[in-house]
Amino acid sequence: MENVYQAPESDISTVDNDATQPVKLFNAKGRMGRIRYIFYTTFVPFIAYVVMAIVMAIMIPAVADSGSKAFGVIAALLAIGFLIFLLVVLFLATIQRCHDFDTSGWLSLIILLPIIPIIFWFIPGTKGENKYGYKTPKNNIFHIIMIVIIPVLIGILAAIAIPAYQDYVERAKSAQISQQG
């Protein structure tokens, strides 16, 4: 019969205080540090939007040329699929981020609110191990460079897209006026 009051017999001298756990994006378990969280919540949506834009740029002319509603339905389902994928990735990353500062993943539901999820960028993680796992691995230079480059890329794309869109709106208005007149 085992004595439940007996001292544990494990060798604590072999415990690795520098142990880290790998970050797995498509997993709700584990922890994710701030730099990786910023990277995954900006880079993955950016890539998803670029892929969705390319797919839609290919699909929309096919829909317009065929006149069939089937292509439109397929394009809409594809867009919904991209958005669901994006939402799942953001939730999983936010759950891991919540685990990093020793909080339940249920707090990740606030990503559905506007602007408020940015607080996850600023809350420091728990130093060392917590109840959700070992500490997060050190960030490599790739993640740090990417969180600097992505805002620059978005700014460049916005600087190109906004004037192009304004020109498009002006041409559409002038074409509409010429058709009415």
PAKE-477248 format. One line per field, with one value per residue (C-alpha): x, y negated, z. Coordinates in nm, 4 decimals. Layout:
# PAKE-477248
c1 <- (X/...)
c2 <- (Y/...)
c3 <- (Z/...)
This chain:
# PAKE-477248
c1 <- (0.0000/0.1338/0.1781/0.0149/0.1999/0.5455/0.7802/0.8171/1.1170/1.1912/1.5357/1.4860/1.8493/1.7719/1.4977/1.5895/1.5077/1.5863/1.3346/1.1146/0.8258/0.7897/0.5232/0.2629/0.0303/-0.2494/-0.2816/-0.4719/-0.2243/0.0987/0.2191/0.3102/0.5212/0.4411/0.6731/0.5475/0.1877/0.2294/0.3969/0.1253/-0.1652/-0.0303/0.1592/-0.0951/-0.3883/-0.1729/-0.0839/-0.4451/-0.5752/-0.3178/-0.4099/-0.7820/-0.7309/-0.5452/-0.8104/-1.0901/-0.9069/-0.9064/-1.2628/-1.4442/-1.3687/-1.4739/-1.8014/-1.8572/-1.7757/-1.9818/-2.2894/-2.3414/-2.4307/-2.2395/-1.9050/-2.0385/-2.1448/-1.8061/-1.6259/-1.8439/-1.7848/-1.4130/-1.4104/-1.6084/-1.3646/-1.0675/-1.2306/-1.3153/-0.9563/-0.8294/-1.0602/-0.9533/-0.5836/-0.6374/-0.8300/-0.5656/-0.2843/-0.4753/-0.5488/-0.1762/-0.1040/-0.3482/-0.1702/0.1597/0.0432/-0.1203/-0.4827/-0.7553/-0.7967/-1.1556/-1.0198/-0.9475/-1.3150/-1.2390/-1.0745/-1.4293/-1.4386/-1.2838/-0.9431/-0.9345/-0.7297/-0.4248/-0.3859/-0.2450/0.0531/0.1472/0.0759/0.4031/0.4195/0.4975/0.8688/0.9568/0.7122/0.3436/0.0456/0.0120/0.3655/0.7305/0.8486/0.8354/1.1454/1.3570/1.2520/1.4729/1.5725/1.3192/1.0207/1.1613/1.2411/0.8986/0.7072/0.9017/0.8611/0.4889/0.3673/0.6002/0.4563/0.1017/0.1867/0.3354/0.0345/-0.2012/-0.0059/-0.0544/-0.4091/-0.5813/-0.4983/-0.5806/-0.9177/-0.9889/-0.9063/-1.1376/-1.4222/-1.3761/-1.3756/-1.6856/-1.8660/-1.7711/-1.8791/-2.2101/-2.2644/-2.1833/-2.4322/-2.7081/-2.6375)
c2 <- (0.0000/-0.3442/-0.6117/-0.9296/-1.1401/-1.0262/-1.2880/-1.2727/-1.0800/-1.2652/-1.4044/-1.7808/-1.8422/-1.7349/-1.9938/-2.2217/-2.5816/-2.6955/-2.4581/-2.6125/-2.4781/-2.5256/-2.7629/-2.5835/-2.8195/-2.5691/-2.4589/-2.6032/-2.4611/-2.6250/-2.9819/-3.2552/-3.5619/-3.9176/-3.9412/-3.6160/-3.7138/-4.0455/-3.8596/-3.5953/-3.8393/-4.0744/-3.8481/-3.5647/-3.8015/-3.9981/-3.6813/-3.5572/-3.8861/-3.8824/-3.5243/-3.6078/-3.9143/-3.7079/-3.4363/-3.6920/-3.8763/-3.5492/-3.4514/-3.7835/-3.8087/-3.4447/-3.5261/-3.8335/-3.6532/-3.3431/-3.5154/-3.2076/-3.2443/-2.9251/-3.1056/-3.3803/-3.1266/-2.9542/-3.2885/-3.3804/-3.0412/-3.0759/-3.4204/-3.2917/-2.9996/-3.2380/-3.4513/-3.1500/-3.0248/-3.3677/-3.3878/-3.0409/-3.1306/-3.4568/-3.2799/-3.0081/-3.2634/-3.4760/-3.1742/-3.0984/-3.4641/-3.4553/-3.1446/-3.3333/-3.5795/-3.2980/-3.3688/-3.1450/-3.1274/-3.2441/-3.5986/-3.5571/-3.6271/-3.9981/-3.9810/-4.0122/-4.3704/-4.6519/-4.7956/-4.6254/-4.3189/-4.5428/-4.5144/-4.1647/-4.3334/-4.5123/-4.2704/-4.1084/-3.7320/-3.5294/-3.4869/-3.1202/-2.8335/-2.8787/-2.6424/-2.6481/-2.5352/-2.6213/-2.9685/-3.0717/-3.0359/-3.3402/-3.5331/-3.4978/-3.7886/-3.6886/-3.7618/-4.0939/-4.2083/-4.1033/-4.3001/-4.6043/-4.5346/-4.4502/-4.7969/-4.9485/-4.7184/-4.8012/-5.1717/-5.1401/-4.9433/-5.2002/-5.4836/-5.3109/-5.1835/-5.4920/-5.7282/-5.4512/-5.3992/-5.7741/-5.7903/-5.4933/-5.6657/-5.9877/-5.8006/-5.6048/-5.9270/-6.0940/-5.7852/-5.7841/-6.1534/-6.1065/-5.8158/-6.0235/-6.3340)
c3 <- (0.0000/-0.0991/0.1649/0.0319/0.2887/0.1789/0.0319/-0.3457/-0.4680/-0.7910/-0.8539/-0.8736/-0.9649/-1.3232/-1.3740/-1.6645/-1.5710/-1.9261/-2.0828/-2.3472/-2.5445/-2.9180/-3.0452/-3.2541/-3.4367/-3.4999/-3.1376/-2.8414/-2.5905/-2.4958/-2.4795/-2.7269/-2.6523/-2.7583/-3.0601/-3.2111/-3.1349/-3.3157/-3.6028/-3.6342/-3.5949/-3.8604/-4.1021/-4.1332/-4.2021/-4.4480/-4.6416/-4.6225/-4.7641/-5.0435/-5.1356/-5.1154/-5.3362/-5.5979/-5.5960/-5.6216/-5.9018/-6.0924/-5.9990/-6.0577/-6.4318/-6.4689/-6.2941/-6.5105/-6.8368/-6.7705/-6.6353/-6.4200/-6.0560/-5.9719/-5.9992/-5.7734/-5.5136/-5.5324/-5.4938/-5.1946/-5.0299/-5.0904/-4.9295/-4.6308/-4.5991/-4.5958/-4.3277/-4.1101/-4.1438/-4.0452/-3.7429/-3.6232/-3.6533/-3.4642/-3.1874/-3.1482/-3.1349/-2.8825/-2.6618/-2.6512/-2.5803/-2.2863/-2.1580/-2.1708/-1.9070/-1.7050/-1.7964/-1.9305/-2.3065/-2.2684/-2.2544/-2.6264/-2.6964/-2.6750/-3.0175/-3.1491/-3.0190/-3.2215/-3.1200/-2.7761/-2.8878/-2.9224/-2.5431/-2.6035/-2.7709/-2.4492/-2.1609/-2.0544/-2.0257/-1.7169/-1.6590/-1.6516/-1.6312/-1.5504/-1.5355/-1.9163/-1.9942/-2.0078/-2.1007/-2.4632/-2.6800/-2.7539/-3.0602/-3.3615/-3.5815/-3.8488/-3.6230/-3.5084/-3.8625/-3.9881/-3.7249/-3.8407/-4.2142/-4.2164/-4.1077/-4.3686/-4.6388/-4.5339/-4.5469/-4.8952/-5.0185/-4.8661/-5.0299/-5.3651/-5.3178/-5.1731/-5.4636/-5.7135/-5.5455/-5.5419/-5.9146/-5.9753/-5.7865/-5.9847/-6.3176/-6.2130/-6.1215/-6.4491/-6.6467/-6.4596/-6.5295/-6.8996/-6.9242/-6.7620/-6.9696)
